[in-house]
Amino acid sequence: MPAGTAEHARKAFEIAAAYQPKLTRYERQQILFSAAELIRERREDIAHWLTLELGICKQHSLYEAGRSYDVFTLAGQLAIQDDGQIFPMRPDPTRQEPENFYKKRAGEGHFRHHAFQPPA
């Protein structure tokens, strides 16, 4: 299997940094909730195929199908959260520098924190 190079990693970071989501948080949430509902509606079929594929008992496959529903539901709940959270941080706790605040920017497809000082 071929291994990635430093150039591949650099390109991947470039793509991630330039990413602009086309869907709103609400739209992403609704897609995840719809997937969760489909899993719930088809729980028996999913469990049947899990039993055949994994060789686990029906009770365990039903449990796994239920867990999948839970995962998609939780992902939908988290998708709506605002990325604009602000975190206080003192660069060096031993010095008396002013405290910086970091804001997680929304919709960039990755986590990037931007330092700022609030107005006095």
C-alpha positions, -999 to 999 in steps of 0.1 A, spaced: 0 0 0 16 33 -10 24 58 18 15 95 17 42 121 13 47 154 30 33 170 -2 1 149 2 -3 162 38 4 198 28 -22 196 0 -48 180 25 -42 209 49 -47 234 21 -79 218 11 -92 218 47 -82 254 52 -101 265 21 -132 245 28 -165 264 29 -195 244 39 -224 246 15 -250 235 41 -261 253 72 -258 237 106 -295 232 106 -294 214 72 -266 191 84 -285 184 116 -316 174 96 -296 151 74 -282 133 105 -316 131 121 -331 117 89 -303 90 88 -311 82 125 -348 78 117 -340 55 88 -318 34 110 -346 32 136 -372 23 110 -350 -4 95 -335 -17 127 -347 -53 122 -332 -55 87 -299 -39 98 -297 -63 127 -303 -92 104 -274 -82 81 -252 -75 111 -259 -110 124 -250 -125 90 -219 -104 84 -204 -104 119 -217 -137 132 -231 -122 164 -264 -131 180 -296 -113 171 -297 -96 206 -263 -81 201 -270 -70 165 -302 -53 176 -282 -35 203 -256 -24 177 -284 -11 154 -298 9 184 -263 23 191 -261 35 155 -293 53 159 -279 69 191 -247 80 174 -265 97 145 -289 114 169 -261 127 190 -242 138 159 -273 158 148 -276 174 182 -239 184 182 -240 196 145 -262 226 155 -238 239 182 -222 272 175 -185 271 168 -181 306 180 -172 295 215 -147 317 234 -120 303 256 -99 323 280 -62 316 280 -32 332 297 -1 325 275 21 323 306 4 319 339 35 330 358 36 365 341 12 393 345 4 396 308 -32 404 298 -54 374 293 -60 364 257 -93 349 245 -95 324 217 -125 321 195 -132 289 176 -142 301 141 -173 287 126 -177 268 93 -141 263 84 -143 225 83 -114 223 109 -106 238 142 -86 270 142 -84 293 172 -79 330 168 -65 350 197 -79 384 206 -81 407 235 -116 420 245 -121 458 246 -113 473 280 
